[in-house]
Amino acid sequence: MSAIGFSPRRLGALVYKESLQVIRDPSAILVTFALPTVLMFVFAFALSLDQTHVPIGVVLESDAQEAQSLAAAFAGTRYFDVTPARDRREVAPQVVAGKLRGYVVIPQDFDSRLKEGSRGALVQIITDGSQPNTASFVGAYAQGVVATWLNGREDAPPPVALTPRFWFNPEINSRHFLIPGAIAIVMTLIGTLLTALVVSREWERGTMEAMMSTPASVFEILLGKLLPYFVLGLIATTGCALLATHAFGVPMRGSYFALLVSSSCFLIPALGQGLFISSSSRSQLVASQQAAMTGFLPAFVLSGFLFEISSMPGWLQVVTYAIPARYYVASLQTVFLTGDVWSLFVPNMLAMLASGFVFFGLVARVSGKSMDVD
């Protein structure tokens, strides 16, 4: 039976029907409320870019008092867990075995080098290059320990005082920018996964044919399925934000209004992508796999959540413009760490809405052809 115009009453009935189905479906409630909580805790505690207590060796080949003082400076920092040694052959095998991330050698002639003011290196720093990020940290911070120790000596000239100032994240706490990005990853998973199962589930259960025989149009059927999940997405976003601020101590310098507006703009392409997947696939298993491959993984890798987009190859940076999560991650980090900067929000919102219109255009085309079959 063909649809006769647009009926708010029909749409309300479809929304009511879908809402009841969501309430009676334990998996939907689990994905909406339990999954975000678990993922937020995982991202907060298991994922960190802050390096502390890195195991290194300190080889003290000299018995001079100055050399012992420098070795004590390494042992006294919270960034290193020091394994003392008298010979580099004691620690080199531990670096090869992965038990140590590197070692520092304070040579026998350290005292004479120090007195002569030699321009050569005072110490030798060996790092495990199999983990480049950790190796860079060990090398840089070991040099920092030596520089700080030199400036603290009584016979050292007064050092130039440098006072760095970090905007938006003064503590340089990686959790403060990872947690907002994690909300985008969680919402991508919820939006695409839940909606990817909607239409495919109807096809599997055989109820889609019954809905097609009603006067409801394709637009009304899809919108009726979309609105309950849109509300669930906003509820999940609010829950994640409260968890971030109250449980993980992430500052919230913007407003919840800006957060919900940005989230609403992001849910449009996220839900649209899920509907497109479910409309083109009549199997829940295939739909869930496609949602993970085309929604979750690109958002995790190409959104700027973990890896800076500016450090990616040029062609890959172009690809990231097609990832809605790229704009959502930037908006979330601005809301939490900077505040309500609408000059940054608006371009991101427009990009997310444009992506949503593309997905819904594809949904309308695929769904229309599917429902004309049989």
Sequence and secondary structure as in RCSB ss.txt:
>XXXX:A:sequence
MSAIGFSPRRLGALVYKESLQVIRDPSAILVTFALPTVLMFVFAFALSLDQTHVPIGVVLESDAQEAQSLAAAFA
GTRYFDVTPARDRREVAPQVVAGKLRGYVVIPQDFDSRLKEGSRGALVQIITDGSQPNTASFVGAYAQGVVATWL
NGREDAPPPVALTPRFWFNPEINSRHFLIPGAIAIVMTLIGTLLTALVVSREWERGTMEAMMSTPASVFEILLGK
LLPYFVLGLIATTGCALLATHAFGVPMRGSYFALLVSSSCFLIPALGQGLFISSSSRSQLVASQQAAMTGFLPAF
VLSGFLFEISSMPGWLQVVTYAIPARYYVASLQTVFLTGDVWSLFVPNMLAMLASGFVFFGLVARVSGKSMDVD
>XXXX:A:secstr
    S  HHHHHHHHHHHHHHHHH HHHHIIIIIHHHHHHHHHHHT      SEEEEEEE    HHHHHHHHHHH
T TTEEEEEESSHHHHHHHHHTTS SEEEEE TTHHHHHHHT SS SSEEEE TTSHHHHHHHHHHHHHHHHHHH
HTSTTS          SS TT  HHHHHHHHHHHHHHHHHHHHHHHTHHHHHHHHTHHHHHHTSS  HHHHHHHH
HHHHHHHHHHHHHHHHHHHHHTS     S HHHHHHHHHHHHHHHHHHHHHHHHH   HHHHHHHHIIIIIHHHH
HHSSSSS GGGS HHHHHHHTT HHHHHHHHHHHHHHT   HHHHHHHHHHHHHHHHHHHHHHHHHHHHHHH  
